[in-house]
Amino acid sequence: MSETVGIVLIVLVVLTLLVSLLIKPFFVFKKLVVKSGVGIALLFLFNYVGGLVSFTLPFNPITVLTAGFLGIPGIMLLTYLQYLAK
């Protein structure tokens, strides 16, 4: 009887670990999609305002992720790098 309980506990622990390993990539992907959406919104807003003075930032995966993960400081970094490139 005690062997059966031990085996059931081991199986439950292994299943719990497997489920957590399968769910974690979903949350990472969800976070990446949300941050990318924020980055796109920030770039659209910046390009709208920057278009008034003829200064825009390109849309590509690097700029979108930089703006998404860093937020306003990311936009400032991209602006500075764009300024240095000109």
C-alpha positions in Angstrom: 0.0 0.0 0.0 2.7 2.5 0.9 4.6 1.7 -2.3 1.5 2.6 -4.3 1.2 5.9 -2.5 4.9 6.7 -3.1 4.5 5.9 -6.8 1.4 8.0 -7.2 3.2 10.9 -5.5 6.2 10.6 -7.8 4.0 10.5 -10.8 2.1 13.6 -9.6 5.3 15.5 -9.1 6.6 14.5 -12.5 3.3 15.5 -14.2 3.4 18.9 -12.3 6.9 19.6 -13.5 6.0 18.6 -17.1 2.9 20.8 -17.1 4.8 23.8 -15.7 7.5 23.3 -18.4 4.9 23.3 -21.1 3.0 26.4 -19.8 6.0 28.6 -19.3 6.8 29.2 -23.0 3.2 30.3 -23.5 3.6 33.1 -20.9 6.9 34.1 -22.5 5.3 34.3 -25.9 2.3 36.2 -24.5 4.7 38.7 -22.9 6.6 39.1 -26.2 3.4 39.8 -28.1 2.1 42.3 -25.6 5.5 44.2 -25.4 5.6 44.2 -29.2 2.1 45.7 -29.3 3.3 48.4 -26.9 6.3 49.0 -29.0 4.3 49.4 -32.2 1.9 51.8 -30.4 4.9 53.9 -29.1 6.5 54.0 -32.6 3.2 55.0 -34.2 2.8 57.8 -31.7 6.4 59.0 -32.0 6.3 58.9 -35.9 3.0 60.9 -35.8 4.5 63.6 -33.7 8.0 63.3 -35.3 6.4 63.6 -38.7 5.5 67.2 -37.9 9.3 68.0 -37.8 10.3 65.4 -40.4 11.9 63.0 -38.0 10.6 59.4 -37.9 11.9 56.0 -36.8 11.7 52.9 -39.0 9.4 50.0 -38.2 11.4 46.7 -37.9 11.5 43.9 -35.3 14.5 45.5 -33.6 12.9 48.9 -33.1 9.6 47.4 -32.1 11.1 45.2 -29.5 13.4 47.9 -28.2 10.5 50.3 -27.9 8.3 47.6 -26.3 10.7 46.3 -23.7 12.3 49.6 -22.7 9.3 51.9 -23.2 10.0 55.7 -23.4 13.7 55.2 -22.7 13.8 52.8 -25.6 12.2 55.5 -27.9 14.8 58.0 -26.6 17.6 55.5 -27.3 16.3 54.8 -30.9 16.0 58.6 -31.4 19.6 59.1 -30.3 20.9 56.3 -32.5 18.9 57.7 -35.5 20.4 61.1 -34.8 23.9 59.7 -34.7 23.3 57.8 -38.0 22.4 61.0 -39.9 
